[in-house]
Amino acid sequence: MEYFDICDEQGNPTGEIVARDVAHREGIRHRTAHVWVVRKYEGSWQALLQKRAAHKDSFPGKYDTSSAGHIQAGDEPLASAVRELGEELGIHAAPEQLKYAGCFDIRYEKEFYGKPFRDNELAHVYVYLEPVDIDGLTLQAEEVERVDWFDLETAWAELPTRRDIYCVPAEGMAVLMDYLRRRDDERPD
């Protein structure tokens, strides 16, 4: 069973922990780490999106952030981001290869498989800019069905109207795009 640190509104652990199922049943605030794998392709930014496995407890079969996961009780965001990237995609990054982009809140309530699912998370966002050959990735079958490169501007434009395809948190993509704009301003290609 997975346990998370309960956190306050600023994302600071309170010293209490909660089981994953309880956190999502009751909407108890906890933390996640999101990693965006990106590349410049023909002058445009592309993001690697994972298609969630068909049996996932939320948003099965939809395209999501490159890699994301809960921060286990006692863990820190960067260590969790590195672990999730390795587990889900087989990318074994060094901590310094993940660039911190910011945070955003995830709050929603939906029903999956006839059960309520209440999400209340603070997501820490990281960007991985190293070269990635998707044919050489080792995908975690219970989490990820496949991965594909998406033009970031196109995905951003489609996101509001194509929720049948995407479950990417718009706020998370906005954090990524802001980070990439700042990076491009500092280092024009």
N, C-alpha and C positions, 0 to 999 in steps of 0.2 A: 504494500500500500504506500502511496506517495503522501508526504506531508509537506506543507508549505508554511512559511512564516506569515502570520497575520501581520499586515502593515497598516500604518495610519495613512491619512490622506496625502502626505508627502512621500510615502513609500518607505518609511522607516519601519523596520521590524519592531513589533510591540513586546516581543519576548514570549508570545503565545504562538502555538502552531495549530494547524487544522488539516484534517485529511482532505484529499482532493475531492472526493464525492460530496463531502459536507460543504466545502468551499463553493462548489458549483450549484449545489442544491439550495443553499441559503444566501448566496451572493456575498460571501465574506471576502474582503479585500486582500489580495496577495500580489506577487510580482511574477513577471515573465521576462524572458530575453528573446528578442527578435533579431535575426541576422539577415541582411539583404546581400545577396551575391549579385554584383553588377559588373558590367563591362561596357566599354565604348565600342560600338560597332557601326562602321560607316558614318561616323560623326554624331551618332545618337546614343543615348544611354539605353541599355537593355538590362532588365532584371530577370534573374532566374526565379521562376515560380514553381512551387511544388504542387502537384495534384494530390490532395489528401486521399488516403486509403478509403475504400468504400465502406468500411465498418467503423470509422472514427465516431466518437460520441458526439461530435459537433461538426457540422458542415462537411459530411462525407462527400468525396468525389469532386470537390471544388478546388480551384486554384487559390493558393495562399502564399504568404511571405516565404522567401527561400527556405528559411529554417526558423523555427520558434518553439519555445517550450517553457514550462513552468520552472521557476527557480525553487529548488528543493530547500527545505528548512536548513538553515545554517550555511547555505551557499551564497556566493556573491554573483551579481549580474554577469560580469565578464567571464568568470569561470563557467557559468551556466551556458552562456552563448557559445563558447568554445566547445563544450561538451555536446550541446545539441547539434551543432554543425557537423561534428564528427559522427554522432550517432545516426542522424537522419540522412546525411548526404555522403558520408565517408570523406569529408574534407577535414584534414587534420591541421588546423591553423594554429599558429603561435598566438598568444594573447595580443602581442603588438601588431599583428596583421588585421585585427578588428578595430575599426575606427568608430569611436562613440559619436552618435548623431543626435541623441536626445531621448526624451520620454514622451509618452502619451497615455491617456486613460482609455481603457476598454470597459464599457458598461452597457450591457444589454440583457434582455431576458427573452428566451425563445423556448420552443419545445422541440426535442429530438427524441424519436422512438417513443413518443407518448409520455415523456418525462420532462418536467421543467428543468431548464438549464439557465442559471443566473451567473453571468460573468461580471466580475468587479476586480479589474487588474490594473496595475501600473506596469506598462511595457517599456523596457529599456531597449533602445534600438542601436544596432551596430551595423557597419558596412564592411563588406569583404570585397576588395578590389583586385585580388590576385587572379591570374589566368585560371580558368576552369574549363576542362573538356567534359561535357556532360555525359559522353559515352563511357568515360572512365570512372564515373561515380558509383559508389556502392550505396544504393538506396535501402533504407530501413523499411522492409516490406509491410510491417504492421502500421507504419506511419504514412509512407509516401508511395503512391502508385507510379508516378513518373515526374519528370521535371522538363520544363521547356523555357527557352528564352522568349521574353516578351518585350516589345518596344515600350519603354516606360511611359512616354507621352500618350501612346495609343491606349495602353492599359488604364492610365489615369482618366482619359476621356470616357472609356467604356465602363469604368467601375460603377458609377451611379445607376446605370440602366441594365447592366449585365450581371446582376446578382445570381443568375442561374449558372454562371460560369465561375465568378470570383467570390471569395469570402475574405479577401485581403482587407484588413482594416484601413479605411481611407485615411485615417489620422496617421497611421504608421507609414503609408506611402507618402503622405505629405511631409513627414519628418525626413524621409529618405530624399525626396526631391529638393527640399530646402538645403540639406547637407550637400547634395551634388551641385546645386547652383552656387553655393558658397565656394565649393572646391573649384568649380569651373572659373569663377571670378578671380580666384587666387592663382590658378594655373591654366590659362587658356590653352587648349590643344592646338 
